[in-house]
Amino acid sequence: MIASLSGTVLWADDDAAVIEAAGIGFRVSLPRRLVAGLRKGQTLTVFTHLTIGQGVEPSLVGFETAAEVEVFRLLLRVSGVGPRAALALVDGLTLDTIRTAVETGRPEMLTGVKGIGSKTAQRIVFDLREHLGGLATGMPVISSDDLDLVEALTALGYSVVEAQTAVQSLSAEDAGDFEGRLRAAIAYFGRR
């Protein structure tokens, strides 16, 4: 799986960009709000999800934060929600709005997004009620230096959001070698 991608923007259209990394141009579907601010030649890092479906060519979907990717993946679990609808939801609403709609049982908050009708919104609210409660939203993007640490924590079984929270909790005193920072991040879970 491709968890993130860093590279140079070669071009962008309404809902995607080609990002060159290691001499390879990756076409990545992106939220329209992110594409709107892109310039040719700028460096961009996105957290990604690779979608593979029957009869559909594989595609990368990218987001500014790991929390957005996690919500996108949760939305894909809901019957009737495909990659386009999940991307539209994450693009059209804040993560806090999605979480509020789910936690308060208000599917009407989701129906303003193109492609999301009342039945789909009701399924989202019903299916995700258990999953979005612990989601940390509004989290800043982590530095590329900490990406390896997040990947190590997810390999140990923590969710991306949990791993990102642990990495962001590290203080300047925790700065050091990779193993020391990993131990400090794991210790964070013991303190909660």
C-alpha positions as CSV (number, residue, x, y, z in Angstrom):
1,M,0.0,0.0,0.0
2,I,1.1,3.6,-0.7
3,A,0.6,5.4,2.6
4,S,1.8,8.8,1.5
5,L,3.4,10.5,-1.5
6,S,5.8,13.4,-1.6
7,G,6.9,15.0,-4.8
8,T,6.5,17.8,-7.4
9,V,3.2,18.8,-8.9
10,L,3.5,18.3,-12.7
11,W,-0.1,19.4,-13.4
12,A,-3.5,19.6,-11.8
13,D,-7.1,19.6,-13.1
14,D,-10.4,20.0,-11.2
15,D,-10.1,16.9,-9.0
16,A,-6.7,15.4,-9.5
17,A,-3.0,16.1,-9.9
18,V,0.0,14.3,-11.2
19,I,2.8,14.2,-8.6
20,E,6.2,13.2,-9.7
21,A,8.1,11.2,-7.1
22,A,11.3,9.2,-7.8
23,G,10.9,9.9,-11.5
24,I,7.4,8.4,-11.6
25,G,4.3,10.5,-12.2
26,F,1.4,9.4,-9.9
27,R,-2.1,10.5,-10.8
28,V,-3.8,11.2,-7.5
29,S,-7.5,12.1,-7.0
30,L,-7.6,15.0,-4.5
31,P,-10.3,17.1,-2.7
32,R,-11.2,20.0,-4.9
33,R,-10.3,22.5,-2.2
34,L,-6.8,21.1,-2.2
35,V,-6.4,21.1,-6.0
36,A,-7.6,24.8,-6.1
37,G,-4.4,25.9,-4.4
38,L,-1.9,23.8,-6.3
39,R,0.7,25.3,-8.6
40,K,2.9,23.5,-11.2
41,G,6.3,22.8,-9.7
42,Q,5.3,23.1,-6.0
43,T,6.3,20.3,-3.6
44,L,3.3,18.4,-2.2
45,T,2.9,15.7,0.4
46,V,-0.4,13.8,0.6
47,F,-1.6,10.9,2.7
48,T,-3.0,8.3,0.3
49,H,-5.4,5.4,-0.1
50,L,-5.1,3.0,-3.0
51,T,-8.6,2.0,-4.3
52,I,-8.9,-1.3,-6.2
53,G,-12.3,-2.4,-7.4
54,Q,-13.7,-5.0,-9.7
55,G,-13.7,-3.7,-13.3
56,V,-12.2,-0.4,-12.2
57,E,-8.6,0.6,-12.7
58,P,-6.7,1.2,-9.5
59,S,-6.5,4.8,-8.3
60,L,-4.7,6.8,-5.6
61,V,-6.8,9.2,-3.5
62,G,-4.8,11.7,-1.5
63,F,-5.6,14.0,1.4
64,E,-3.8,16.6,3.5
65,T,-4.1,14.8,6.8
66,A,-4.0,11.2,8.0
67,A,-7.3,11.8,9.8
68,E,-9.0,12.6,6.4
69,V,-7.6,9.3,5.0
70,E,-9.0,7.4,8.0
71,V,-12.5,8.9,7.6
72,F,-12.3,8.2,3.9
73,R,-11.6,4.5,4.7
74,L,-14.4,4.3,7.2
75,L,-16.8,5.8,4.7
76,L,-15.8,3.1,2.1
77,R,-17.0,0.4,4.6
78,V,-20.5,1.7,4.3
79,S,-22.7,-0.1,1.8
80,G,-23.5,2.2,-1.2
81,V,-20.5,4.6,-0.5
82,G,-17.8,4.3,-3.2
83,P,-14.6,6.3,-3.6
84,R,-16.3,9.2,-5.3
85,A,-18.9,9.7,-2.7
86,A,-16.4,9.2,0.2
87,L,-14.1,11.8,-1.4
88,A,-17.0,14.2,-1.9
89,L,-17.9,13.9,1.7
90,V,-14.4,14.5,3.0
91,D,-14.0,17.4,0.5
92,G,-17.4,19.0,1.1
93,L,-17.6,18.8,4.9
94,T,-15.2,19.2,7.7
95,L,-14.3,16.1,9.7
96,D,-15.9,17.7,12.7
97,T,-19.2,18.0,10.8
98,I,-19.1,14.4,9.7
99,R,-18.4,13.3,13.2
100,T,-21.1,15.5,14.7
101,A,-23.6,14.1,12.1
102,V,-22.8,10.6,13.1
103,E,-22.6,11.1,16.9
104,T,-25.8,13.0,17.1
105,G,-27.7,10.9,14.6
106,R,-28.4,13.7,12.1
107,P,-28.0,12.3,8.6
108,E,-29.5,15.5,7.1
109,M,-26.1,17.2,7.8
110,L,-24.6,14.9,5.2
111,T,-27.2,15.2,2.4
112,G,-25.9,18.5,1.1
113,V,-23.0,16.7,-0.5
114,K,-23.5,15.8,-4.2
115,G,-24.1,12.0,-4.5
116,I,-25.3,11.6,-0.9
117,G,-29.0,11.0,-0.6
118,S,-31.1,10.5,2.5
119,K,-30.8,6.7,2.6
120,T,-27.0,6.7,2.1
121,A,-26.7,9.4,4.8
122,Q,-28.8,7.3,7.2
123,R,-26.6,4.2,6.5
124,I,-23.4,6.3,7.1
125,V,-24.8,7.5,10.5
126,F,-25.9,4.0,11.5
127,D,-22.7,2.2,10.3
128,L,-20.1,4.7,11.6
129,R,-21.6,5.5,15.0
130,E,-19.1,3.2,16.8
131,H,-16.1,4.1,14.7
132,L,-16.0,7.9,14.6
133,G,-16.2,8.6,18.4
134,G,-12.5,8.4,19.0
135,L,-11.4,10.2,15.9
136,A,-9.2,13.2,16.5
137,T,-10.1,15.9,14.0
138,G,-8.5,19.2,13.3
139,M,-5.1,17.6,13.7
140,P,-2.2,19.3,11.8
141,V,-0.2,17.5,9.2
142,I,2.8,15.8,10.7
143,S,6.3,16.5,9.4
144,S,7.9,14.1,6.9
145,D,10.5,13.3,9.6
146,D,7.8,11.7,11.7
147,L,6.1,9.7,8.9
148,D,8.4,6.7,9.5
149,L,7.4,6.8,13.2
150,V,3.7,6.8,12.3
151,E,4.2,3.9,10.0
152,A,6.1,1.9,12.7
153,L,3.2,2.5,15.1
154,T,0.6,1.5,12.6
155,A,2.6,-1.7,11.9
156,L,2.3,-2.4,15.7
157,G,-1.5,-2.2,15.4
158,Y,-2.3,1.4,16.3
159,S,-4.6,3.3,14.0
160,V,-3.2,6.2,11.9
161,V,-4.9,8.7,14.0
162,E,-3.7,7.2,17.3
163,A,-0.2,7.0,15.9
164,Q,-0.3,10.6,14.7
165,T,-1.6,11.8,18.1
166,A,1.2,9.9,19.9
167,V,3.9,11.4,17.6
168,Q,2.5,14.9,18.1
169,S,2.6,14.4,21.8
170,L,6.4,14.0,21.8
171,S,8.2,16.9,23.4
172,A,11.5,18.4,22.5
173,E,13.0,16.3,25.2
174,D,12.0,13.2,23.3
175,A,14.0,14.2,20.3
176,G,16.7,11.7,19.6
177,D,17.2,8.6,17.6
178,F,14.3,6.7,16.0
179,E,14.2,3.9,18.6
180,G,14.1,6.4,21.4
181,R,11.2,8.3,19.8
182,L,9.4,5.1,19.1
183,R,9.7,4.0,22.8
184,A,8.4,7.5,23.9
185,A,5.5,7.3,21.5
186,I,4.5,3.8,22.8
187,A,4.8,5.1,26.3
188,Y,2.2,7.8,25.4
189,F,-0.4,5.0,25.1
190,G,0.5,3.7,28.5
191,R,-0.2,7.2,30.0
192,R,-3.7,7.5,28.6
